[in-house]
Amino acid sequence: MCGLSDRYTEASAAIDAANSADPTSVVVRGSAQPLAFVHGRIAVEWVHHLQRAPSELLLLAARAHHLRRWELPRSEYPEGKAGYLRWKRDQRQRHARDIAELLAPFGYSADEIASVQRWVRRDDLATDAGSQTVEDAACLVFIETQLADVATKLEHDHLIEVIRKTARKMSADALALAARIPLEDHARALLLEALA
């Protein structure tokens, strides 16, 4: 990528190295890769589709949006919506803390790190364009990499509601991009049904 600083390149490599330790693997675009690693890299691709000239800080936030996610398993929280929401909140707090520790050695200022943390946590989602872009990228990554698998695990009506809840968090631009994701026929049909 042209025009990106050396510190961005080094920080991105450090995020990728951390995420490549994810023991969970997913097959994406024909190859099996660590889940958090591929989520970070594809999120950066989606940010470039969502914004013409995204800042390095925004790209770092997208890359780190699932930083070491496997270290806090969902199974450590109660079943149901309340447990899920608490786990998700705690994950975002961890990701924000971890990215601060990771970025500091590369010369990022406290203000720059605070911006990345804000977007990783998705603070002020309704009014912060950076938070919305990271949320959009995360949702697009979910659709591309996990929708087909989730479709085999959830009952149909529940799955449709999950997709609709995901869509409600997305901007109009991101929803338009979702239609371009190459999906298996079954996953494509579910997406179309949920968005209808």
Contact map, one row per residue, 1 for C-alpha under 8 A:
1111000000000000000000000000000000000000000000000000000000000000000000000000000000000000000000000000000000000000000000000000000000000000000000000000000000000000000000000000000000000000000000000000
1111000000000000000000000000000000000000000000000000000000000000000000000000000000000000000000000000000000000000000000000000000000000000000000000000000000000000000000000000000000000000000000000000
1111100000000000000000000000000000000000000000000000000000000000000000000000000000000000000000000000000000000000000000000000000000000000000000000000000000000000000000000000000000000000000000000000
1111110110000000000000000000000000000000000000000000000100000000000000000000000000000000000000000000000000000000000000000000000000000000000000000000000000000000000000000000000000000000000000000000
0011111110000000000000000000000000000000000000000000000000000000000000000000000000000000000000000000000000000000000000000000000000000000000000000000000000000000000000000000000000000000000000000000
0001111111000000000000000000000000000000000000000000000000000000000000000000000000000000000000000000000000000000000000000000000000000000000000000000000000000000000000000000000000000000000000000000
0000111111100000000000000000000000000000000000000000000000000000000000000000000000000000000000000000000001100000000000000000000000000000000000000000000000000000000000000000000000000000000000000000
0001111111110000000000000000000000000000000000000000000100010000000000000000000000000000000000000000000000000000000000000000000000000000000000000000000000000000000000000000000000000000000000000000
0001111111111000000000000000000000000000000000000000000000000000000000000000000000000000000000000000000000000000000000000000000000000000000000000000000000000000000000000000000000000000000000000000
0000011111111100000000000000000000000000000000000000000000000000000000000000000000000000000000000000000001000000000000000000000000000000000000000000000000000000000000000000000000000000000000000000
0000001111111110000000000000000000000000000000000000000000010000000000000000000000000000000000000000011001000000000000000000000000000000000000000000000000000000000000000000000000000000000000000000
0000000111111111000000000000000000000000000000000000000000010010000000000000000000000000000000000000000000000000000000000000000000000000000000000000000000000000000000000000000000000000000000000000
0000000011111111100000000000000000000000000000000000000000000000000000000000000000000000000000000000000000000000000000000000000000000000000000000000000000000000000000000000000000000000000000000000
0000000001111111110000000000000000000000000000000000000000000000000000000000000000000000000000000000010000000000000000000000000000000000000000000000000000000000000000000000000000000000000000000000
0000000000111111111000000000000000000000000000000000000000000011001000000000000000000000000000000000010000000000000000000000000000000000000000000000000000000000000000000000000000000000000000000000
0000000000011111111100000000000000001001100000000000000000000010000000000000000000000000000000000000000000000000000000000000000000000000000000000000000000000000000000000000000000000000000000000000
0000000000001111111110000000000000001000000000000000000000000000000000000000000000000000000000000000000000000000000000000000000000000000000000000000000000000000000000000000000000000000000000000000
0000000000000111111110000000000000000000000000000000000000000000001100000000000000000000000000000000000000000000000000000000000000000000000000000000000000000000000000000000000000000000000000000000
0000000000000011111111000000000001111000000000000000000000000000001100000000000000000000000000000000000000000000000000000000000000000000000000000000000000000000000000000000000000000000000000000000
0000000000000001111111000000000001011000000000000000000000000000000000000000000000000000000000000000000000000000000000000000000000000000000000000000000000000000000000000000000000000000000000000000
0000000000000000111111100000000001000000000000000000000000000000000100000000000000000000000000000000000000000000000000000000000000000000000000000000000000000000000000000000000000000000000000000000
0000000000000000001111111000000001111000000000000000000000000000000111000000000000000000000000000000000000000000000000000000000000000000000000000000000000000000000000000000000000000000000000000000
0000000000000000000011111000000001100000000000000000000000000000000001000000000000000000000000000000000000000000000000000000000000000000000000000000000000000000000000000000000000000000000000000000
0000000000000000000001111100000001100000000000000000000000000000000001000000000000000000000000000000000000000000000000000000000000000000000000000000000000000000000000000000000000000000000000000000
0000000000000000000001111110000111100000000000000000000000000000000000000000000000000000000000000000000000000000000000000000000000000000000000000000000000000000000000000000000000000000000000000000
0000000000000000000000011111000111100000000000000000000000000000000000000000000000000000000000000000000000000000000000000000000000000000000000001000000000000000000000000000000000000000000000000000
0000000000000000000000001111111110000000000000000000000000000000000000000000000000000000000000000000000000000000000000000000000000000000000000001000000000000000000000000000000000000000000000000000
0000000000000000000000000111111110000100000000000000000000000000000000000000000000000000000000000000000000000000000000000000000000000000000000001000000000000000000000000000000000000000000000000000
0000000000000000000000000011111000000000000000000000000000000000000000000000000000000000000000000000000000000000000000000000000000000000000000000000000000000000000000000000000000000000000000000000
0000000000000000000000000011111100000000000000000000000000000000000000000000000000000000000000000000000000000000000000000000000000000000000000000000000000000000000000000000000000000000000000000000
0000000000000000000000000011111110000000000000000000000000000000000000000000000000000000000000000000000000000000000000000000000000000000000000000000000000000000000000000000000000000000000000000000
0000000000000000000000001111011111000000000000000000000000000000000000000000000000000000000000000000000000000000000000000000000000000000000000000000000000000000000000000000000000000000000000000000
0000000000000000000000001111001111101100000000000000000000000000000000000000000000000000000000000000000000000000000000000000000000000000000000000000000000000000000000000000000000000000000000000000
0000000000000000001111111100000111111100000000000000000000000000000000000000000000000000000000000000000000000000000000000000000000000000000000000000000000000000000000000000000000000000000000000000
0000000000000000001001111100000011111110000000000000000000000000000000000000000000000000000000000000000000000000000000000000000000000000000000000000000000000000000000000000000000000000000000000000
0000000000000000001101000000000001111111000000000000000000000000011111000000000000000000000000000000000000000000000000000000000000000000000000000000000000000000000000000000000000000000000000000000
0000000000000001101101000000000011111111100000000000000000000000000000000000000000000000000000000000000000000000000000000000000000000000000000000000000000000000000000000000000000000000000000000000
0000000000000000000000000001000011111111110000000000000000000000000000000000000000000000000000000000000000000000000000000000000000000000000000000000000000000000000000000000000000000000000000000000
0000000000000000000000000000000000111111111000000000000000000010010000000000000000000000000000000000000000000000000000000000000000000000010010001000000000000000000000000000000000000000000000000000
0000000000000001000000000000000000011111111100000000000000000111111000000000000000000000000000000000000000000000000000000000000000000000000000000000000000000000000000000000000000000000000000000000
0000000000000001000000000000000000001111111110000000000000000010000000000000000000000000000000000000000000000000000000000000000000000000000000000000000000000000000000000000000000000000000000000000
0000000000000000000000000000000000000111111111000000000000000000000000000000000000000000000000000000000000000000000000000000000000000000000010000000000000000000000000000000000000000000000000000000
0000000000000000000000000000000000000011111111100000000000000110000000000000000000000000000000000000000000000000000000000000000000000100110110000000000000000000000000000000000000000000000000000000
0000000000000000000000000000000000000001111111110000000000110110000000000000000000000000000000000000000000000000000000000000000000000000100000000000000000000000000000000000000000000000000000000000
0000000000000000000000000000000000000000111111111000000000000000000000000000000000000000000000000000000000000000000000000000000000000000000000000000000000000000000000000000000000000000000000000000
0000000000000000000000000000000000000000011111111100000000000000000000000000000000000000000000000000000000000000000000000000000000000000100110000000000000000000000000000000000000000000000000000000
0000000000000000000000000000000000000000001111111110010000100100000000000000000000000000000000000000000000000000000000000000000000001100100000000000000000000000000000000000000000000000000000000000
0000000000000000000000000000000000000000000111111111110000000000000000000000000000000000000000000000000000000000000000000000000000000000000000000000000000000000000000000000000000000000000000000000
0000000000000000000000000000000000000000000011111111000000000000000000000000000000000000000000000000000000000000000000000000000000000000000000000000000000000000000000000000000000000000000000000000
0000000000000000000000000000000000000000000001111111000000000000000000000000000000000000000000000000000000000000000000000000000000001000000000000000000000000000000000000000110000000000000000000000
0000000000000000000000000000000000000000000000111111110000000000000000000000000000000000000000000000000000000000000000000000000000000000000000000000000000000000000000000000000000000000000000000000
0000000000000000000000000000000000000000000000011111110000000000000000000000000000000000000000000000000000000000000000000000000000000000000000000000000000000000000000000000000000000000000000000000
0000000000000000000000000000000000000000000000010011111000000000000000000000000000000000000000000000000000000000000000000000000000000000000000000000000000000000000000000000000000000000000000000000
0000000000000000000000000000000000000000000000110011111101100000000000000000000000000000000000000000000000000000000000000000000000000000000000000000000000000000000000000000000000000000000000000000
0000000000000000000000000000000000000000000000000000111111100000000000000000000000000000000000000000000000000000000000000000000000000000000000000000000000000000000000000000000000000000000000000000
0001000100000000000000000000000000000000000000000000011111110000000000000000000000000000000000000000000000000000000000000000000000000000000000000000000000000000000000000000000000000000000000000000
0000000000000000000000000000000000000000000000000000001111111000000000000000000000000000000000000000000000000001001100000000000000000000000000000000000000000000000000000000000000000000000000000000
0000000000000000000000000000000000000000000000000000011111111100000000000000000000000000000000000000000000000000000100100000000001000100000000000000000000000000000000000000000000000000000000000000
0000000000000000000000000000000000000000000100100000011111111110000000000000000000000000000000000000000000000000000000000000000000000000000000000000000000000000000000000000000000000000000000000000
0000000100110000000000000000000000000000000100000000000111111111000000000000000000000000000000000000000000000000000100000000000000000000000000000000000000000000000000000000000000000000000000000000
0000000000000000000000000000000000000000000000000000000011111111100000000000000000000000000000000000000000000000000110110000000000000100000000000000000000000000000000000000000000000000000000000000
0000000000000000000000000000000000000001001100100000000001111111100000000000000000000000000000000000000000000000000000010000000000000100110000000000000000000000000000000000000000000000000000000000
0000000000010011000000000000000000000011101100000000000000111111111000000000000000000000000000000000000000000000000000000000000000000000000000000000000000000000000000000000000000000000000000000000
0000000000000010000000000000000000000001000000000000000000011111111000000000000000000000000000100010000000000000000000010000000000000000000000000000000000000000000000000000000000000000000000000000
0000000000000000000000000000000000000001000000000000000000001111111000000000000000000000000100100000000000000000000000010000000000000100010000000000000000000000000000000000000000000000000000000000
0000000000000000000000000000000000010011000000000000000000000011111110000000000000000000000000100000000000000000000000000000000000000000000000000000000000000000000000000000000000000000000000000000
0000000000000010011000000000000000010001000000000000000000000011111110000000000000000000000000100110000000000000000000000000000000000000000000000000000000000000000000000000000000000000000000000000
0000000000000000011011000000000000010000000000000000000000000000011111100000000000000000000000100000000000000000000000000000000000000000000000000000000000000000000000000000000000000000000000000000
0000000000000000000001000000000000010000000000000000000000000000011111111000000000000000001000100000000000000000000000000000000000000000000000000000000000000000000000000000000000000000000000000000
0000000000000000000001110000000000010000000000000000000000000000000111111000000000000000000000000000000000000000000000000000000000000000000000000000000000000000000000000000000000000000000000000000
0000000000000000000000000000000000000000000000000000000000000000000111111000000000000000000000000000000000000000000000000000000000000000000000000000000000000000000000000000000000000000000000000000
0000000000000000000000000000000000000000000000000000000000000000000011111101000000000000001000000000000000000000000000000000000000000000000000000000000000000000000000000000000000000000000000000000
0000000000000000000000000000000000000000000000000000000000000000000011111111100000000000000000000000000000000000000000000000000000000000000000000000000000000000000000000000000000000000000000000000
0000000000000000000000000000000000000000000000000000000000000000000000011111100000010010000000000000000000000000000000000000000000000000000000000000000000000000000000000000000000000000000000000000
0000000000000000000000000000000000000000000000000000000000000000000000001111111000000000000000000000000000000000000000000000000000000000000000000000000000000000000000000000000000000000000000000000
0000000000000000000000000000000000000000000000000000000000000000000000011111110000000000000000000000000000000000000000000000000000000000000000000000000000000000000000000000000000000000000000000000
0000000000000000000000000000000000000000000000000000000000000000000000001111111000110110000000000000000000000000000000000000000000000000000000000000000000000000000000000000000000000000000000000000
0000000000000000000000000000000000000000000000000000000000000000000000000011111101110000000000000000000000000000000000000000000000000000000000000000000000000000000000000000000000000000000000000000
0000000000000000000000000000000000000000000000000000000000000000000000000010111111110000000000000000000000000000000000000000000000000000000000000000000000000000000000000000000000000000000000000000
0000000000000000000000000000000000000000000000000000000000000000000000000000011111110000000000000000000000000000000000000000000000000000000000000000000000000000000000000000000000000000000000000000
0000000000000000000000000000000000000000000000000000000000000000000000000000001111111000000000000000000000000000000000000000000000000000000000000000000000000000000000000000000000000000000000000000
0000000000000000000000000000000000000000000000000000000000000000000000000000011111111100000000000000000000000000000000000000000000000000000000000000000000000000000000000000000000000000000000000000
0000000000000000000000000000000000000000000000000000000000000000000000000000111111111110000000000000000000000000000000000000000000000000000000000000000000000000000000000000000000000000000000000000
0000000000000000000000000000000000000000000000000000000000000000000000000100111111111111000000000000000000000000000000000000000000000000000000000000000000000000000000000000000000000000000000000000
0000000000000000000000000000000000000000000000000000000000000000000000000000000011111111100000000000000000000000000000000000000000000000000000000000000000000000000000000000000000000000000000000000
0000000000000000000000000000000000000000000000000000000000000000000000000000100001111111110000000000000000000000000000000000000000000000000000000000000000000000000000000000000000000000000000000000
0000000000000000000000000000000000000000000000000000000000000000000000000100100000111111111000000000000000000000000000000000000000000000000000000000000000000000000000000000000000000000000000000000
0000000000000000000000000000000000000000000000000000000000000000000000000000000000011111111100000000000000000000000000000000000000000000000000000000000000000000000000000000000000000000000000000000
0000000000000000000000000000000000000000000000000000000000000000000000000000000000001111111110000000000000000000000000001000000000000000000000000000000000000000000000000000000000000000000000000000
0000000000000000000000000000000000000000000000000000000000000000000000000000000000000111111111000000000000000000000000000000000000000000000000000000000000000000000000000000000000000000000000000000
0000000000000000000000000000000000000000000000000000000000000000000010010000000000000011111111100000000000000000000000000000000000000000000000000000000000000000000000000000000000000000000000000000
0000000000000000000000000000000000000000000000000000000000000000100000000000000000000001111111110000000000000000000000011000000000000000000000000000000000000000000000000000000000000000000000000000
0000000000000000000000000000000000000000000000000000000000000000000000000000000000000000111111111000000000000000000000001000000000000000000000000000000000000000000000000000000000000000000000000000
0000000000000000000000000000000000000000000000000000000000000000000000000000000000000000011111111100000000000000000000000000000000000000000000000000000000000000000000000000000000000000000000000000
0000000000000000000000000000000000000000000000000000000000000001111110000000000000000000001111111110000000000000000010011000000000000000000000000000000000000000000000000000000000000000000000000000
0000000000000000000000000000000000000000000000000000000000000000000000000000000000000000000111111111000000000000000111011000000000000000000000000000000000000000000000000000000000000000000000000000
0000000000000000000000000000000000000000000000000000000000000000000000000000000000000000000011111111100000000000000010000000000000000000000000000000000000000000000000000000000000000000000000000000
0000000000000000000000000000000000000000000000000000000000000000001000000000000000000000000001111111110000000000000000000000000000000000000000000000000000000000000000000000000000000000000000000000
0000000000000000000000000000000000000000000000000000000000000001001000000000000000000000000000111111111000000000100110000000000000000000000000000000000000000000000000000000000000000000000000000000
0000000000000000000000000000000000000000000000000000000000000000000000000000000000000000000000011111111100000000110010000000000000000000000000000000000000000000000000000000000000000000000000000000
0000000000000000000000000000000000000000000000000000000000000000000000000000000000000000000000001111111110000000000000000000000000000000000000000000000000000000000000000000000000000000000000000000
0000000000100110000000000000000000000000000000000000000000000000000000000000000000000000000000000111111111000000000000000000000000000000000000000000000000000000000000000000000000000000000000000000
0000000000100000000000000000000000000000000000000000000000000000000000000000000000000000000000000011111111110000100000000000000000000000000000000000000000000000000000000000000000000000000000000000
0000000000000000000000000000000000000000000000000000000000000000000000000000000000000000000000000001111111111000100000000000000000000000000000000000000000000000000000000000000000000000000000000000
0000000000000000000000000000000000000000000000000000000000000000000000000000000000000000000000000000111111110000000000000000000000000000000000000000000000000000000000000000000000000000000000000000
0000001001100000000000000000000000000000000000000000000000000000000000000000000000000000000000000000011111110000000000000000000000000000000000000000000000000000000000000000000000000000000000000000
0000001000000000000000000000000000000000000000000000000000000000000000000000000000000000000000000000001111111000000000000000000000000000000000000000000000000000000000000000000000000000000000000000
0000000000000000000000000000000000000000000000000000000000000000000000000000000000000000000000000000001111111101100000000000000000000000000000000000000000000000000000000000000000000000000000000000
0000000000000000000000000000000000000000000000000000000000000000000000000000000000000000000000000000000100111111100000000000000000000000000000000000000000000000000000000000000000000000000000000000
0000000000000000000000000000000000000000000000000000000000000000000000000000000000000000000000000000000000011111110000000000000000000000000000000000000000000000000000000000000000000000000000000000
0000000000000000000000000000000000000000000000000000000000000000000000000000000000000000000000000000000000001111111000000000000000000000000000000000000000000000000000000000000000000000000000000000
0000000000000000000000000000000000000000000000000000000010000000000000000000000000000000000000000000000000011111111100000000000000000000000000000000000000000000000000000000000000000000000000000000
0000000000000000000000000000000000000000000000000000000000000000000000000000000000000000000000000011001100011111111110000000000000000000000000000000000000000000000000000000000000000000000000000000
0000000000000000000000000000000000000000000000000000000000000000000000000000000000000000000000000001000000000111111111000000000000000000000000000000000000000000000000000000000000000000000000000000
0000000000000000000000000000000000000000000000000000000010000000000000000000000000000000000000000000000000000011111111100000000000000000000000000000000000000000000000000000000000000000000000000000
0000000000000000000000000000000000000000000000000000000011011000000000000000000000000000000000010010000000000001111111110000000000000000000000000000000000000000000000000000000000000000000000000000
0000000000000000000000000000000000000000000000000000000000001000000000000000000000000000000000111011000000000000111111111000000000000000000000000000000000000000000000000000000000000000000000000000
0000000000000000000000000000000000000000000000000000000000000000000000000000000000000000000000010000000000000000011111111110000000100000000000000000000000000000000000000000000000000000000000000000
0000000000000000000000000000000000000000000000000000000001001000000000000000000000000000000000000000000000000000001111111110000001100100000000000000000000000000000000000000000000000000000000000000
0000000000000000000000000000000000000000000000000000000000001101100000000000000000000000000100110000000000000000000111111110000000100100000000000000000000000000000000000000000000000000000000000000
0000000000000000000000000000000000000000000000000000000000000000000000000000000000000000100110110000000000000000000011111110000000100000000000000000000000000000000000000000000000000000000000000000
0000000000000000000000000000000000000000000000000000000000000000000000000000000000000000000000000000000000000000000001111111100000110110000000000000000000000000000000000000000000000000000000000000
0000000000000000000000000000000000000000000000000000000000000000000000000000000000000000000000000000000000000000000001111111100100100000000000000000000000000000000000000000000000000000000000000000
0000000000000000000000000000000000000000000000000000000000000000000000000000000000000000000000000000000000000000000000000111111100100000000000000000000000000000000000000000000000000000000000000000
0000000000000000000000000000000000000000000000000000000000000000000000000000000000000000000000000000000000000000000000000111111110110000000000000000000000000000000000000000000000000000000000000000
0000000000000000000000000000000000000000000000000000000000000000000000000000000000000000000000000000000000000000000000000001111100010000000000000000000000000000000000000000000000000000000000000000
0000000000000000000000000000000000000000000000000000000000000000000000000000000000000000000000000000000000000000000000000001111110000000000000000000000000000000000000000000000000000000000000000000
0000000000000000000000000000000000000000000000000000000000000000000000000000000000000000000000000000000000000000000000000011111111110000000000000000000000000000000000000000000000000000000000000000
0000000000000000000000000000000000000000000000000000000000000000000000000000000000000000000000000000000000000000000000000000101111111000000000000000000000000000000000000000000000000000000000000000
0000000000000000000000000000000000000000000000000000000001000000000000000000000000000000000000000000000000000000000000100000000111111100000000000000000000000000000000000000000000000000000000000000
0000000000000000000000000000000000000000000000000000000000000000000000000000000000000000000000000000000000000000000001111111100111111110000000000000000000000000000000000000000000000000000000000000
0000000000000000000000000000000000000000000000000000000000000000000000000000000000000000000000000000000000000000000000000100110111111111000000000000000000000000000000000110000000000000000000000000
0000000000000000000000000000000000000000000000100100000000000000000000000000000000000000000000000000000000000000000000000000000011111111100000000000000000000000000000000000000000000000000000000000
0000000000000000000000000000000000000000001000100000000001001100100000000000000000000000000000000000000000000000000000110100000001111111110000000000000000000000000000000000000000000000000000000000
0000000000000000000000000000000000000000000000000000000000000000000000000000000000000000000000000000000000000000000000000100000000111111111000000000000000000000000000001100000000000000000000000000
0000000000000000000000000000000000000000000000000000000000000000000000000000000000000000000000000000000000000000000000000000000000011111111100000000000000000000000000001110010000000000000000000000
0000000000000000000000000000000000000000001101100000000000000100000000000000000000000000000000000000000000000000000000000000000000001111111110000000000000000000000000000000010000000000000000000000
0000000000000000000000000000000000000010001000000000000000000100100000000000000000000000000000000000000000000000000000000000000000000111111111000000000000000000000000000000000000000000000000000000
0000000000000000000000000000000000000000000000000000000000000000000000000000000000000000000000000000000000000000000000000000000000000011111111100000000000000000000001100100000000000000000000000000
0000000000000000000000000000000000000000001001000000000000000000000000000000000000000000000000000000000000000000000000000000000000000001111111110000000000000000000000000000010011000000000000000000
0000000000000000000000000000000000000010011001000000000000000000000000000000000000000000000000000000000000000000000000000000000000000000111111111100000000000000000000000000000000000000000000000000
0000000000000000000000000000000000000000000000000000000000000000000000000000000000000000000000000000000000000000000000000000000000000000011111111110000000000000000000000000000000000000000000000000
0000000000000000000000000000000000000000000000000000000000000000000000000000000000000000000000000000000000000000000000000000000000000000001111111111000000000000000000000000000001001000000000000000
0000000000000000000000000000000000000000000000000000000000000000000000000000000000000000000000000000000000000000000000000000000000000000000111111110000000000000000000000000000000001110000000000000
0000000000000000000000000111000000000010000000000000000000000000000000000000000000000000000000000000000000000000000000000000000000000000000011111111000000000000000000000000000000000000000000000000
0000000000000000000000000000000000000000000000000000000000000000000000000000000000000000000000000000000000000000000000000000000000000000000011111111110000000000000000000000000000000000000000000000
0000000000000000000000000000000000000000000000000000000000000000000000000000000000000000000000000000000000000000000000000000000000000000000001111111111000000000000000000000000000000000001000000000
0000000000000000000000000000000000000000000000000000000000000000000000000000000000000000000000000000000000000000000000000000000000000000000000101111111100000000000000000000000000000011011000000000
0000000000000000000000000000000000000000000000000000000000000000000000000000000000000000000000000000000000000000000000000000000000000000000000000111111110000000000000000000000000000000000000000000
0000000000000000000000000000000000000000000000000000000000000000000000000000000000000000000000000000000000000000000000000000000000000000000000000111111111000010000000000000000000000000000000000000
0000000000000000000000000000000000000000000000000000000000000000000000000000000000000000000000000000000000000000000000000000000000000000000000000011111111110010000000000000000000000000001000000000
0000000000000000000000000000000000000000000000000000000000000000000000000000000000000000000000000000000000000000000000000000000000000000000000000001111111000000000000000000000000000000000000000000
0000000000000000000000000000000000000000000000000000000000000000000000000000000000000000000000000000000000000000000000000000000000000000000000000000111111100000000000000000000000000000000000000000
0000000000000000000000000000000000000000000000000000000000000000000000000000000000000000000000000000000000000000000000000000000000000000000000000000011111110110000000000000000000000000000000000000
0000000000000000000000000000000000000000000000000000000000000000000000000000000000000000000000000000000000000000000000000000000000000000000000000000001011111110000000000000000000000000000000000000
0000000000000000000000000000000000000000000000000000000000000000000000000000000000000000000000000000000000000000000000000000000000000000000000000000001001111111000000000000000000000000000000000000
0000000000000000000000000000000000000000000000000000000000000000000000000000000000000000000000000000000000000000000000000000000000000000000000000000000000111111100000000000000000000000000000000000
0000000000000000000000000000000000000000000000000000000000000000000000000000000000000000000000000000000000000000000000000000000000000000000000000000000001111111110000000000000000000000000000000000
0000000000000000000000000000000000000000000000000000000000000000000000000000000000000000000000000000000000000000000000000000000000000000000000000000011001111111111000000000000000000000000000000000
0000000000000000000000000000000000000000000000000000000000000000000000000000000000000000000000000000000000000000000000000000000000000000000000000000000000011111111100000000000000000000000001101100
0000000000000000000000000000000000000000000000000000000000000000000000000000000000000000000000000000000000000000000000000000000000000000000000000000000000001111111110000000000000000000000000000100
0000000000000000000000000000000000000000000000000000000000000000000000000000000000000000000000000000000000000000000000000000000000000000000000000000000000000111111111000000000000000000000000000000
0000000000000000000000000000000000000000000000000000000000000000000000000000000000000000000000000000000000000000000000000000000000000000000000000000000000000011111111100000000000000000000000100110
0000000000000000000000000000000000000000000000000000000000000000000000000000000000000000000000000000000000000000000000000000000000000000000000000000000000000001111111110000000000000000000000000110
0000000000000000000000000000000000000000000000000000000000000000000000000000000000000000000000000000000000000000000000000000000000000000000000000000000000000000111111111000000000000000000000000000
0000000000000000000000000000000000000000000000000000000000000000000000000000000000000000000000000000000000000000000000000000000000000000001000000000000000000000011111111100000000000000000000000000
0000000000000000000000000000000000000000000000000000000000000000000000000000000000000000000000000000000000000000000000000000000000000000001000000000000000000000001111111100001000000000000000000010
0000000000000000000000000000000000000000000000000000000000000000000000000000000000000000000000000000000000000000000000000000000000000000000000000000000000000000000111111100000000000000000000000000
0000000000000000000000000000000000000000000000000000000000000000000000000000000000000000000000000000000000000000000000000000000000000011000000000000000000000000000011111110000000000000000000000000
0000000000000000000000000000000000000000000000000000000000000000000000000000000000000000000000000000000000000000000000000000000000010011001000000000000000000000000001111111011000000000000000000000
0000000000000000000000000000000000000000000000000000000000000000000000000000000000000000000000000000000000000000000000000000000000010001000000000000000000000000000000001111111000000000000000000000
0000000000000000000000000000000000000000000000000000000000000000000000000000000000000000000000000000000000000000000000000000000000000000000000000000000000000000000000000111111100000000000000000000
0000000000000000000000000000000000000000000000000100000000000000000000000000000000000000000000000000000000000000000000000000000000000000000000000000000000000000000000000011111110000000000000000000
0000000000000000000000000000000000000000000000000100000000000000000000000000000000000000000000000000000000000000000000000000000000000001100100000000000000000000000000000111111111000000000000000000
0000000000000000000000000000000000000000000000000000000000000000000000000000000000000000000000000000000000000000000000000000000000000000000000000000000000000000000000100111111111100000000000000000
0000000000000000000000000000000000000000000000000000000000000000000000000000000000000000000000000000000000000000000000000000000000000000000000000000000000000000000000000001111111110000000000000000
0000000000000000000000000000000000000000000000000000000000000000000000000000000000000000000000000000000000000000000000000000000000000000000100000000000000000000000000000000111111111000000000000000
0000000000000000000000000000000000000000000000000000000000000000000000000000000000000000000000000000000000000000000000000000000000000000000100100000000000000000000000000000011111111000000000000000
0000000000000000000000000000000000000000000000000000000000000000000000000000000000000000000000000000000000000000000000000000000000000000000000000000000000000000000000000000001111111000000000000000
0000000000000000000000000000000000000000000000000000000000000000000000000000000000000000000000000000000000000000000000000000000000000000000000000000000000000000000000000000000111111100000000000000
0000000000000000000000000000000000000000000000000000000000000000000000000000000000000000000000000000000000000000000000000000000000000000000000110000000000000000000000000000000011111110000000000000
0000000000000000000000000000000000000000000000000000000000000000000000000000000000000000000000000000000000000000000000000000000000000000000000010000000000000000000000000000000000011111000000000000
0000000000000000000000000000000000000000000000000000000000000000000000000000000000000000000000000000000000000000000000000000000000000000000000010001000000000000000000000000000000001111111100000000
0000000000000000000000000000000000000000000000000000000000000000000000000000000000000000000000000000000000000000000000000000000000000000000000000001000000000000000000000000000000000111111100000000
0000000000000000000000000000000000000000000000000000000000000000000000000000000000000000000000000000000000000000000000000000000000000000000000000000000000000000000000000000000000000011111110000000
0000000000000000000000000000000000000000000000000000000000000000000000000000000000000000000000000000000000000000000000000000000000000000000000000001000000000000000000000000000000000011111111000000
0000000000000000000000000000000000000000000000000000000000000000000000000000000000000000000000000000000000000000000000000000000000000000000000000011001000000000000000000000000000000011111111100000
0000000000000000000000000000000000000000000000000000000000000000000000000000000000000000000000000000000000000000000000000000000000000000000000000000000000000000000000000000000000000011111111110000
0000000000000000000000000000000000000000000000000000000000000000000000000000000000000000000000000000000000000000000000000000000000000000000000000000000000000000000000000000000000000000111111111000
0000000000000000000000000000000000000000000000000000000000000000000000000000000000000000000000000000000000000000000000000000000000000000000000000000000000000001000000000000000000000000011111111100
0000000000000000000000000000000000000000000000000000000000000000000000000000000000000000000000000000000000000000000000000000000000000000000000000000000000000001001000000000000000000000001111111110
0000000000000000000000000000000000000000000000000000000000000000000000000000000000000000000000000000000000000000000000000000000000000000000000000000000000000000000000000000000000000000000111111111
0000000000000000000000000000000000000000000000000000000000000000000000000000000000000000000000000000000000000000000000000000000000000000000000000000000000000001000000000000000000000000000011111111
0000000000000000000000000000000000000000000000000000000000000000000000000000000000000000000000000000000000000000000000000000000000000000000000000000000000000001101100000000000000000000000001111111
0000000000000000000000000000000000000000000000000000000000000000000000000000000000000000000000000000000000000000000000000000000000000000000000000000000000000000001100100000000000000000000000111111
0000000000000000000000000000000000000000000000000000000000000000000000000000000000000000000000000000000000000000000000000000000000000000000000000000000000000000000000000000000000000000000000011111
